[in-house]
Amino acid sequence: MVNKVEICGVNTAKLPILTKKQKDELFIKIKNGDKLAREEFVHGNLRLVLSVIQRFNNRGENVDDLFQVGCIGLIKAIDNFDLSQNVQFSTYAVPMIIGEIRRYLRDNNAIRVSRSLKDVAYKALYTKEKLTNRNSREPTIEEIAKELDLPKEDVVFALDAIADPVSLFEPIYHDGGEAIFVMDQVKDDKNNDDNWLEGVAISEAMKHLGDREKKILNLRFFQGRTQMEVAEEIGISQAQVSRLEKSALKHMRKYI
């Protein structure tokens, strides 16, 4: 995204930059119904849209789509901006553009969420922002639920429903070598020695491992412990557990 020059047919390397004086003059014309001034103002603020969509470059979304959605937010900001408030247009427009992109991402989430649940989540987010501004601190779930007159469980469920899904293969820690992924933190209470790799000569292969490696694999895959829990029981770091686990599994493949 960062290196893409042409977006939606627009050469971003040649986008103009308007001075504050130019913006003020154009905005007065816009309020008087000048469509050409409006078009020039939009074009002169596309760099603002570009800077905002770069915050979302890790979502895997099409950059052209995000740019178009960001432009909608920009236009809404122009329509609602009040020049008499003595606030810079960019200060007002950036939250509008971000909000439009976030709505687009939520509505196009791969996990489908009911409209009623989304409505509760959006109200909760709006209420959270309102209470934060009012009290100069982030509100608790209980405070948000009370303001909405809803059970706190409903608010939590709605907010969880619109949260972005996380890949099991997303790295969460690097120890200068192999990464530790989300899946390494997931505890498995279902798989045990009765149903995991049934029919495979697992016990024979484990005879070729050292005592510590055997214990790690037993705790991880037969007892369903997380790497953190294994690390605490054995008395080593989680990174060491990860390395020993991967090494032991690799060694076992030679005998299976």
N, C-alpha and C positions, 0 to 999 in steps of 0.2 A: 504493500500500500504506500509506504513512505517514498519508494522510488518511482512510483507511477506518475508520469507527467500529465498525460491526457486522461481526464475523467469526464465521462458523459459528453465527449466531444469538446471539452474545454481544456485548453492548454494552461495548466495551473502555473507553469513557469512564467507566464506573461500576464498574470492577473494584476490589475491596477491596484494602487493603494491610495485611498482618498484621505485628504487632510481633514481635520475637524471642521475647518471653515467650509470646505466643500460639502461635507456631510450635512452641516446645518443648513446651508443654502438649498441643497437638494431636498432636504426633508420638508422645508417650508413649501417648496413646489409640489412635493408629493401630497401634502395636506390640502393643497389647492386643486388636486385632481390631475396633475401632470403625469401622464403615463410614461413618457420618455425619461423623466427624472427618476421615476420609480425603478425603471429598468436599469438605469445607470447606477442607482444606489445599490440594487441587488448585486449587479456585476462587480461593483467596487467593494463588496463585503464577502465575496466568495472565499477569500483567503481565511476568513473567520470560520466558515463551514469546514474548510480543509483542515484547519488546525484542530477542530473539535473531533472530526471523524478519525483522526490519527490516534485518539485515545481508545478507539474500539478496534484497533488493527489486529488484536489477538482473538477475535470472535469467529474468524473464518467466514465472515460475511462478504458478499460482493461489494467492492469499494464503490462501484457506480451506484448501487442501490442505496448505500449509506449516504452518499453525496446528495442524491436526489431527496432523500428524506430530510437531510440536514438543511437543504434549500427551502423545504416546506416550513421548517422551524424558523428559518431566517425571515421568510415572508410574513409569518405570523407575528414575529417580533416587530417588524416594520409596521404592520397594521395596528399594533397595540402600544407602540412606543409613544411616550408623552415627552415632547421636547422641553416642556416647562419645568420638568422635575430636576433639572440640572444633574443628570446622570449620563455617563458615557453610554453610547448605544451598544458597544461591545459588552459592557457590564450587564446590560439588560438582555442582550441577544443570546449570549453563550448558554445560560441555563435553559432558555427556550429551545435552542437547537439540541442540547443534550437530552432534554425531556422528550422531544419528538423522536429522537433516535432510540431512546430507551423504550418508548411505547411500541415502536416498530419491532424491536428485538423481542419484546415480551409477546406481542401478538403473533409473531412468526416463530415462536419457540417450537423446537421439534417435539416437545411434550405438550399435547393439547390440554388446555385448561378451560373449564367452563367460564362463560361470560360472567355469571354471578360471582364466581370465586375471584375472577380478575377485578371486578368492581370493588369487592371488599379490600383486595390488596392495594388497589390504587388509592382508595379512600384512606387506608392505613398509612400509606406513604405520604399522602398529602397532610394528614393529621400529624404525622411524625415531624414533618418540616415546620408546620404551624406551631406545634408545641416547642420545638427547638428554638424557633425565633422568639417565642413568647417568654420562655424560661431561661434562655441562654445555656441550655444543656440538652443532651439527648434524652428523650422521654423513655420510660420503661414500657414494656408491653402492656402492663396493667393500666398505665395512664392512657395509652392509645386506645385500649379496649373500652375504658370508662368514657372517654370522649366520644367514641363511636356508639356507645351503648350496646356493645356486643360482648359475648364471652371471650376471654383472652385466648382460649383454645381455637376459636374461629379465626382470630386475627393471625395467630401463629401459623395455622394450616394454610391460610390464604397467602401469606408472605412466602412460605416454603414452596407453594405451588408455582410461583412465578420466578423462583430462583433459577439461575442458569445451571444446567446439569454439568457435573464434573466427570471427566473421563477417568476410568480406573488406572489409565496409563499416564496420567498427568504427574510429572515429577514434583515432589514437595521438599526434597532435600538433596544436596550434593555434598559428598565428603571428599572432593577432589578426585574421585574415581567414578564408580557406578552410582547412578541415581537411585533414590528410594522413591517408589511410586505410591499413589493412593492405595492401590490394591495390596501393598505391603502392610497397610494399616488396618485392613478390613479383617475383622474377626469372623471365623466360620464356625457356627454352632451346629451345622448340619452334617458336614462331611466328617467321617471318622473311619476307623480301621475296618468297619464292617462293609462300607460301600465305596471307599475311595480306591480307585484303580483295582477293582475286583478282577481276579483272574491273572494279575500280573505278578511276577515273582519278586515282589517288593522286599520281602524279608531276606531273601537270598542276596539281593543287591546291597542291602544295608549292612551286611556282614563285612563288607569291604570298607566301611567308614570307621572313623575314630569315634570314641565314646561321646565327645562333645557334639560332633556332627549328628550322630544318631539321636541325641537328646533334643537338639534343635529341631530336627525334622519331625520327631515324635510330638513335640509340643506344638509345632506349627501346623502340621497337617493331620495328625490323629486326634489332637486335643483342641484344635481350632484356636490357638492363642495368636495374638498379634505379635509382631516383631518387638514392640516395646515391652510387652509382658515377658517374652522370652529373655530379652536383654536383662530385665530386672531380676529374673529368677537365676540366671546363670552368672550374672555379675560382670557383663561386658556391655559395650555400647551397641546401640541399635544398628549403626553402620557395620559393625563387626558381625552382628547376627545376619544382616543382609548378605554380606560377602561370603560367610561360611555356608549359608543356606544355598546360594547360587552355585558355589563350588561343589558342595555335596551332591546336589541334583545333577550337575554336569558329570560328576564322577560315576554316579549310579547308572546313568544312561548306557555306560559301557557294558553293564551286566544285565540289562533288561531287554 
